[in-house]
């Protein structure tokens, strides 16, 4: 990758450049602006692209799931290997559930969330759902992490392995051993490699721990989407973060039925 020489590192960590550069991956950073969007645009919250012929996703009680995020790959940078170059990918979660549709025992159980990929896009809006009033969460008490509709724009970058990723325990082991003696430097290392922000690809951030470190999830190495608590209108619990992961093989096959969903907060 030609980008590695441009990796910006604090001077104190230059001595570890060789280790860190080995881990660099492309990432698409997501910016938000509060505004109304068309059915086709990339967005957080708002109304999804949804054909009338398809069944709208619901939870096990038959209540509709709500759109968290929609990515139209035709408008996204062609920067990440194996990702679609067109089509619309959507992430729905359960706003009626106090844990927002996450299953603690099986993070791939899509009963309370859904990831849907529309490979062929119908341009004729008369064939799409226009009225999403049935999704509105009626009760004031109900809570959804994204409170306002936001259009998305994208920046491309490269980033090294972040400290919360389960693979960092092994890859950064020698660095962390050396930093243990210096609390200030250790803090700076954690700040530099925090992984925060909205993104597709790259490496994740967690407020707790990486759920992929255990059991059946170690192959779900690709960060499909991260939505962070940024600004006044995105908040996961107590300043948390939501992530979705997929295996490389599933992504290549555009199979989004086994996506791992996790969110955590302080």
N, C-alpha and C positions, 0 to 999 in steps of 0.2 A: 504494500500500500504506500503510495507516494505521500500520504498525509502524515506519516509518523514523525518525520523530522520537524513538522510544524506543531507537534504536541506541546502545549504550554505547560510547563511545570514550575512550581515554586523552586527557587534555587536550592533549598534544603533537600529536595527530593531528586535532584539531578543525578545523584550517585545511583539511584534505582531505576534510571531511565530504561535500561535494557529490559528489565523485568516488566515494567509498566507498558512499554511500547508493544510488547508481544501480545498484549490483551486488547489492543485498540480495535474498536468496531464502529461501523457507521451507525449514525442515529439521526432520526428526523425529529427535531424539536418543534413543539406545537405552541403557537401563539393564539390568544383568544381576543375577540372583540365582541362586546354585547351589541347585537343587532338582530333583526328578523332575517331569516334565511329562506331560501327556496327549498322545496322538498329534496332537491338533488345535492345540495351543498354539504360540505364537511362541517360538522357542528358538534357542540356539546348541548344536550337537552334540545328542546324544540320538537318539531314534527318530522318523523322519518319519511323517507321514500318507502312506500309500501303498496304493492299491487293488490287490487281488489280480489284477485283470484287466490291469494295466499291467506292462510290462517294466521291472524295476529297472535303473537306470543302471550301466553297467560301463565300465572302461577298455578299451583295445584288446587287452589280454591276457586280457580276460574276468573281471578281478577287480572286485568291487563298489566303486563310489565311496562315500564316506562323507558324511553330512549335515554341512555346515558351519553352515547357518542356515536357519530356516524362519520366514516371516512370514505370520501369518494376518491379512489385511487387515480382516476383520470386527472385530477387536479393536484395530486400529491407528487412530491419529487420522486424520480426513479433512482433511488439512492440505496435501497436495501435489498440484498440478495434474497431471492425466493418469494418476495412479496408480490401480490398481484400488481399489474400495471394499469388495470382498469377494473370496473365493478365497484360496488358499494358494500362496505363492511360495517355492520352495526352491532352495538353492544347494548343490550337491554338488561335492566335490573329491577328488582321487586321493591317498589316504594311503599308497599303495604306491610313489609316485613321489617322488624326492628334491626335485623342484621343484613338488610338489603339483598336478600336472596343468596347469601353465601352459606355453603354447607361446610361446617367445621370438620366433619368426618370425611367428606369427599369433595374437594374443591373443584372437581370436574362434573359434579352433578348439576345439570342445567335445569333443574326443576324451578329454581328461583332466579335464574338469569338465563340469557340466551345470546348466543353470537350467531348472527345470520349474515351470509354473504350472497348478495345479488350479483351474479356474474353478468347477466344480460340486463341492460337497463332499458325500461320502457319509457320513451320520451313523451308519449301522449298522456297528459295529466288526467284526462277523463277516465283512464284505466287505473288510476291510483286512488288510495284513500285520501280524501281531502279534509274530512272532519274528524279530528282526534279528541273530541270532547269526551268520548267514552273512557279515555285514559286519565283524565284529570283526577288527581287525588282529592277526594271530596273533603276529607277531614283535615282541619287546620293542624291537628297534632301530627299528621304524617310528615315524613321527613325525606328529603331527597338531596343527595350531596351537591348537585348543581342546581342553583336556584333561578338562574336566568339563562335564556337562550343565547348562545355564543357561536359566532362564525369562527372558523379556524383558518389560520395560515401557517405555513411551514418553513423551517430553515433546516439546511443540511449541515451536519457536523460529524466529527468522529470523537469517540470518548473511550477512555480506558476503563478497565474493570473497576466497578464501584465496590466500596467496602462492605455493603450489606448483602451483596451477591454471595451465595453459599460457596462458590468456587474460590472466593478471595481468601478463605481460611487457609487453603493450601498454597495458592499462588503467591499471596502476600505474606506468608508465614515468616520468612527471614526478615522482611522489612519490619513487621510488627514486633518481632523479638527485639530488634535493635532500637525501636522507638519506645519500648516499655520503660526505659530509663528516663525518658524525657516527656513529661506529661504535656507540656506546651506543644511540643512537636507532634506528639501523638494526636492531640486535639486538632492540630492543623491538617494532619493527614486525613482524619475523619471528615473534616470540613471540605477539603479539596476533592475527596472521592466520595461524596455523599449520594450522588445519583438522583437528586430531587428534580422536580419539574414535570411538565406534560411532555410525553414523548412516545414515539413508535421506534422499536429497535433499541440498540444500546443496552444499558444495564439498569436494573431497578433500584428503587429506594424503598426501604421499609422503616416503620417506626418501631416495630417489634423484631421479628426474625423472618428469614427467608423460608417459606413453607416448603420449598423444593428441596431442602436439605434432607428430607426424610422420605422414606417409602417410595411411592410410585411416580413421583413428580420430577425426578432428577433429569429426565430427558426433555422436560419442557423448558428448554434453554432460551427460547426466543421471546423477547418482550414484545407482545402484540400491541399493547397499549398501556400507558400509565397516565392516570389522571390524579393530579396532586392537589392539595388544599392551598390554592393560590388566590389572592385577591379577596374581595368581600363576598363573593357569591359561589365559591366552591369550598365545601367543608365536609370531610369524612369524619364523623364523630368528633373527637377532640383533636383537630388538626392532623388527620391521618392521610392515607394515600390508598388508591385503588389500582390494582394491576391485573393484567390478563397475560397468560403465557401459553405458548404452543410449542410442539416439537418441530424440528426442521422438516421431518418427513411429512407431517400433517400439513404444514404450511405449503410445501411443494405441491401437495395434492389438493390444496384448497379445501381441506377437510377441517371444519371448525367445530366439530361435534364433541371434541375432547379438550377444549380449552380449559385451562386452570384459572379460576377466578379467586382473588384474594384481596381483602382490604384490612387494614389495621390502623390503630390510632394510639395515642399516648395513654 
